[in-house]
Amino acid sequence: MSALSKPEIQMFRKQLRDREMDLRKAIHASLLNSDNKDYSEVAGRVLDIGEQSLVDLLADFHIIELEKEVAELADVEAAVARITAGTYGQCADCGVDIDVERLRIYPTARRCTECQMRHERMAKDMTPSL
């Protein structure tokens, strides 16, 4: 059971639900907007390699932004599910309470600061160097 009070949990639930709605709207608008931006049509009109590169960059940027929004939405939904399950605010790795200040800054946090740092170090160690 999390050490968060009921008002704190309700505050985080509302904050997460509001963010969830904002992300859903942004993703929806982005997908609708992508139908209006036919990058291949623009690419067919470019005159030089520099312009083609810019068109490719814009298309890649659009996809990256959409992927970030979808990933954040998944994190928000997971946090709401933890609230429902009664595990919100507990570290997924060690089970200790996540500091409320960390949750205020990062309401989708799954780990306490110590476990998050360990997780990031392990992920960095597993990333192949070039």
N, C-alpha and C positions, 0 to 999 in steps of 0.2 A: 504494500500500500504506500502510495506516494505521500510525502510530507506536505504537499500542497494543500492549501485550504480549499473549501468548496468555491468561495468567490474567486480565488486565483484560477482554479480549473475552469470555471465558467468564463472568466476573462480570456484565457488561452483558447478555449473552444470557440468563442466569438471571433477572436483575432484570426484563428486558423480558418474558420468558415468564411470570413470576409475575404481572406487571401485566396481561398479556394475559388470563390466566385469571381474575383478579379482575374485569376489565372485562366479560368474557363472562358471568360469573355475575351481575354487577350488571345488565347489559342484559337478560339472560334473566329475572331476578327482576322487573325493572321492567316488562317486557312482560307477564309473567304477572299482576303486580299491577294493571296497567292494565285487564285484563279484569275484575278484581274491583271496580274503581272506575268505576262507570257515572256519569260526570259529568252526563250528560243527565238521569238519574233524580234526582240531587241537585238539579240546576237546576230540575226540575219541582216540587220541594218548597220552594224558597226563597220567602220571604215579601216581600222588598223588593229594591230595586235594589242596595243595598250587599251583601247576601248573594249576589246573582247575580254581582256583580263579583268577590267572593271566590272563588266557584266557577270563574269564568273564569280568574282569576289562578292558582289551583291547577292547573288543566288546562294552562295555558300553561307554568307552572313545570315540570311533569312532562315536557312535550315538550322544553323547553329542556335540562333535565338529561339526558334520553335522547340528544338530539342531541350534547351535549358528550361523553358517554361513547362514542358511536359514532365521533365525530371523533378522540378520543384513541386508540381501538382501531385506527383506520386508521393513525395516526402510529406506534403501537407495532409494528404489522405491517410497516410500511415500514422501520422501524429494524431489525427482525429480518431482513428481506430484504437490507438493506445489509450486515449481518453475514455472511449467506450469500454475498453477492456479493464480499465482501472490501473494501467501500468504507465500512464503518462508521467513523465518526470523521474522515472527510474532508468538507470543505465542498463542498456541491453546486454552489456558485457559483464559487469560486476554486480549489478543490482542495487548499488547505492543511489541515493537521491541526487538528481542533477540539480546543481545550484540554481535557484530561481532567477538570479541575474543572468545566467547563461540562457535560460529559457526565454527571458524577456528579449534578449538580443537575437537569439536563434531558436524560435519556438518549435522548430521541427527536430531539435537535437535528440539523438538516440542514445548518446553516450555522455558520461561525465567528462570533464575536461581531461583528466588523466588518461582515461581509456581512449578518448578521441586522439590525443597526442600519440599514444602507443599505436593505435590503428593507422594513423598517418605515417608514422615511422616505418611500420611494416609494409605498407603499400609502397612507400618510396623505395625500400630495400628490394621489393619484388619487381620494380620497374627496371627493365633492361637499360643499360647505358649504351650510348652510341659510340 
